[in-house]
Amino acid sequence: MGPWRLPPLRWPTLLLLASVALTTVGVVEANRAIRSHRAVAEHALRDYAGFAAWSYQQHLRESLGAATQELLGAVNHGEGMHTSPRVPDARELAHYIPMDAQCGCHRPRHGPSPAVFFGWKLGTDTLGLGVNSHADPMEGWEVDRPLAYPASADRRTPFTAEERAWINDTLTRHIRRGGDVGRFPLVIARLDSVPRVLVYTLMPTAWGDTLVYGAEYSRGAFAGMLRRVMNDRGLLPEAFTRGRAATEVVHLQVDDATGATLFASAPVRDWTLDDSTRLPPGVGSLRVRAQIQPALAGTLVIGGLPRSRLPFLVGLLSVAAALSLVAVGQIRREGELARMRGDFVDSISHELRTPLAQMRLYLETLRLGRFTTEAQRARSLDNVERETMRLGQLVERVLRFSRLGRDDDGARAPVDVGDEVTRIVGEFAPLAAARRAQLAVDAARVPVLRLRPSALRHLLLNLLDNAVKYGPVGQTVRVRLRHADGALRLEVTDEGSGVPANERESVWKPYQRGRTVGHTAGSGIGLAVVRDVAAQHGGRAFIEATPDGRGATFVVVLPVDPADAVESTVASHTAPEPVHG
């Protein structure tokens, strides 16, 4: 085969290119549709997450409002002012918390117990404290029972002077800043990098003072409130949760204004398809971030979350491209075969015309009586006979080539190979003499083989024709026959330019000719017939280099069946015997 060339842009090639283009467009459009569907689904999941965050912050504001109202509502007069000369002390705020008969203490109904109450007059640096004297502060509040030792030492002054000043300064700045912060603002600030949760309210007096009352939640108590809101009934609609708890459907996290996490429903490695909302400054500027559980994301979208089909589509496109390349290669191969068939027809036509023209010339000369001597007439008839033999061999070769690859139906018969080789070489001698070539036979005693009709003739005549045609004028073509290792070996050696190693296999294919043949006419079918005949008899055909580097040796090896291994009666020749035409 020659070097790769682009096939001509005929309609089959254009059709294949169009199919690849359409497949590519289909793959791109399918991938775009999947991406679009996925974008819609992801947008829906973000909307779900945004709704969850919004619903949580609404429930959190209600819970905080109820909890702070319960703690500080008694000292908040709304739009009115405090008129009584007596003002409540910070420790008295616990008395406004509902009494729980079961524990005999004050216990909030709407939120956790505060860690401490405090109060002071705005503009002063004093701070009054209300300390819980209950044995277990998490259970509830008591203010009248004396503190038991050793808790008294720790709870009587739970804040240092520095902490008292920090609470005073922090809330004073928050109050002075103004703005709509509501009746019970929640302030989350940091002291020594530790978040503190404060809630306060204002009580203006008729005589012009403004009293500040507040409480502090412990961080654990506030996180518990955030967790309870997560478990509120109605936080998410039933159609959304389908009987599952909110924590099973949503990942939720609450951060303060600095980004520090105050509560997380579960650890989250990667936030994807999430949404968030931020509460106003009156509720601590908390940020609520929510995300649908990845495992449930597909169940919340009708039809599930679309999966990427890109690998499949790319594979489909690759297969289509590969099939198109194969088809283009096949078209090119068909074109090459058509060209080779055309060359074959031209070559056969030339080879058929040549002997016919020679025969017509000699016959016409004989008919006109231009040969005056008997020797001239005999030589003319010899030439006609030789050309007839060449024409017959050419027709036999073409007919045998037409059956290439198909089993010969003829029954096998015993053949004395040594005798037959000598006869065929003698038959071919006149054709070799036309190119002044000599034939030498070295046929040893070999077993009788069972061969199909004309099989040995097809083998040897094609090899001899190939050797004489492509060898130099005046060469000696040597035919050697041997039996060894249970096989018969037939060799035909010429003195031509040889066959390059990289072509010793391709020249056996139909229509293939080596590069060293030059302008010598030929059809490229003779060696293909040789290999096909050898294969049908269980043998093989190949080329070997000659020891002296001149020419090439064409070898046919045929196996010998031990049952038929009958010694030939032909005497072996110890040296090559020239055969002259």
Number of C-alpha atoms within 10 A of each C-alpha: 7 5 5 8 7 9 13 12 10 9 9 13 19 13 13 18 17 12 15 21 15 12 18 19 13 14 20 16 12 15 17 13 12 17 17 13 15 17 14 15 22 19 14 16 25 20 17 23 25 22 18 29 27 21 18 26 26 14 18 21 16 13 19 22 19 17 20 23 17 17 27 23 18 14 22 21 15 12 7 11 18 19 11 10 9 7 12 14 15 21 19 16 22 26 16 16 21 15 18 14 9 6 11 12 19 21 22 23 14 17 20 20 26 26 18 23 26 23 24 19 18 21 13 10 11 13 18 15 22 22 25 26 20 21 14 10 15 14 15 23 29 23 18 12 10 11 19 12 8 8 12 14 11 11 16 14 12 16 14 9 11 9 12 18 14 15 18 22 15 16 20 15 10 15 17 9 9 8 10 10 15 12 18 24 25 26 23 20 19 13 10 5 7 10 18 16 19 22 24 23 24 23 22 21 17 13 11 9 14 17 20 24 28 26 25 22 18 18 16 12 18 21 18 15 19 23 18 13 20 23 14 15 12 11 21 21 13 13 8 14 16 11 10 10 16 23 16 15 22 25 23 28 21 26 18 20 16 13 10 13 15 17 20 19 17 12 9 13 6 7 13 15 21 23 22 20 20 19 18 15 18 19 21 21 18 25 23 24 24 29 26 27 20 15 9 14 20 16 12 18 15 8 9 13 19 17 10 12 14 16 9 11 18 15 13 15 20 15 13 18 19 13 14 18 16 12 15 19 16 12 17 18 14 12 14 14 14 12 13 17 15 12 16 18 13 15 16 19 12 15 17 17 13 15 20 16 12 17 20 13 14 20 16 12 14 16 10 9 11 12 16 9 9 9 10 13 17 12 13 20 16 14 20 20 14 21 21 16 17 21 18 14 18 18 14 15 18 17 11 20 20 12 12 17 13 11 12 15 8 10 9 14 12 14 17 20 24 24 17 14 22 17 13 16 22 19 16 22 21 23 21 27 17 14 15 17 23 20 25 22 22 20 25 19 19 26 25 22 23 18 20 18 16 12 18 19 18 21 21 22 20 21 25 25 19 18 26 27 19 21 23 17 17 15 18 21 24 21 25 19 21 18 18 10 8 13 18 20 20 22 23 23 26 28 22 22 15 23 20 14 10 9 15 17 13 14 21 23 16 20 20 17 18 16 11 14 16 9 8 8 14 20 21 22 23 27 26 22 27 27 19 24 29 21 17 17 18 12 18 18 23 17 22 16 17 15 9 7 11 14 22 25 25 23 19 25 20 22 18 23 14 11 6 12 14 15 12 18 13 14 12 15 12 9 11 14 15 15 18 16 17
